[in-house]
Amino acid sequence: MKIAVLVSGGGTNLQAIIDAVKTKKIKNAKLALVLSNNPDAYAVARGDKAGIETLVLSEKNYRSRLEHAKALVKELKKRKIDLICLAGFMVILNPYFIRHFKTKILNIHPALLPAFGGPGMYGHHVHEAVLNSGAKFSGCTVHFVDEGCDTGPIVLQKVVPVLDDDTPKTLANRILKFEHQIYPQAVKLFCEGRLKIEGKRVRILKRCRGCYESSYNRQWR
């Protein structure tokens, strides 16, 4: 199964997926492409170092979001990509793009969706909103991408306590460790064909044929 990871920044979640493929935690999968909109993204260097093909397509070089989306789709289709992983990709995906890869796009969000998601909820903005709300728990979510903003079916979540002395930075750093766990786990489940979307819910299929389990937070097997 060919995987493309779309990135804009440092790429620590990309690295977690690279490591999981390398150590065979994710089997029957190949990281075929690291694609960025930012030529200065360190994630591109991570891809080069791992021997993965890298490509930069900046939206600044296209007349519109749609033209950029068409270019992205063309390159991904050319490489026969089976799964797209968004890992800090700071581009609002055009519906044209999403329709071409329906149920084949995963994203990681640094909060417990559907809370603290939607337009403007990314990076430190998420953690500031959590702290300002007085919430006692936050966490991270892996979900399928649909045409809404952070509204797709949820695959996995991890709950992380909010501490009394937390700052946006300390909360972000603590949640990030768990992002690095559940994102590769979700990719593994996808590559094994064990994710079944039923409306807004995602069932995690057991290894045996014709049966499933509903827990979102299974450990690696």
Rosetta blueprint (number, residue, H / E / L):
1 M L
2 K E
3 I E
4 A E
5 V E
6 L E
7 V E
8 S L
9 G L
10 G L
11 G L
12 T H
13 N H
14 L H
15 Q H
16 A H
17 I H
18 I H
19 D H
20 A H
21 V H
22 K H
23 T L
24 K L
25 K L
26 I L
27 K L
28 N L
29 A L
30 K E
31 L E
32 A E
33 L E
34 V E
35 L E
36 S E
37 N L
38 N L
39 P L
40 D L
41 A L
42 Y H
43 A H
44 V H
45 A H
46 R H
47 G H
48 D H
49 K H
50 A L
51 G L
52 I L
53 E L
54 T E
55 L E
56 V E
57 L L
58 S L
59 E H
60 K H
61 N H
62 Y L
63 R L
64 S L
65 R H
66 L H
67 E H
68 H H
69 A H
70 K H
71 A H
72 L H
73 V H
74 K H
75 E H
76 L H
77 K H
78 K H
79 R L
80 K L
81 I L
82 D L
83 L E
84 I E
85 C E
86 L E
87 A E
88 G L
89 F L
90 M L
91 V L
92 I L
93 L L
94 N L
95 P H
96 Y H
97 F H
98 I H
99 R H
100 H H
101 F L
102 K L
103 T L
104 K L
105 I E
106 L E
107 N E
108 I E
109 H E
110 P L
111 A L
112 L L
113 L L
114 P L
115 A L
116 F L
117 G L
118 G L
119 P L
120 G L
121 M L
122 Y L
123 G L
124 H H
125 H H
126 V H
127 H H
128 E H
129 A H
130 V H
131 L H
132 N H
133 S H
134 G L
135 A L
136 K L
137 F E
138 S E
139 G E
140 C E
141 T E
142 V E
143 H E
144 F E
145 V L
146 D L
147 E L
148 G L
149 C L
150 D L
151 T L
152 G L
153 P L
154 I E
155 V E
156 L E
157 Q E
158 K E
159 V E
160 V E
161 P E
162 V L
163 L L
164 D L
165 D L
166 D L
167 T L
168 P H
169 K H
170 T H
171 L H
172 A H
173 N H
174 R H
175 I H
176 L H
177 K H
178 F H
179 E H
180 H H
181 Q H
182 I H
183 Y H
184 P H
185 Q H
186 A H
187 V H
188 K H
189 L H
190 F H
191 C H
192 E L
193 G L
194 R L
195 L E
196 K E
197 I E
198 E E
199 G L
200 K L
201 R E
202 V E
203 R E
204 I E
205 L E
206 K L
207 R L
208 C L
209 R L
210 G L
211 C L
212 Y E
213 E E
214 S L
215 S L
216 Y L
217 N L
218 R L
219 Q L
220 W L
221 R L
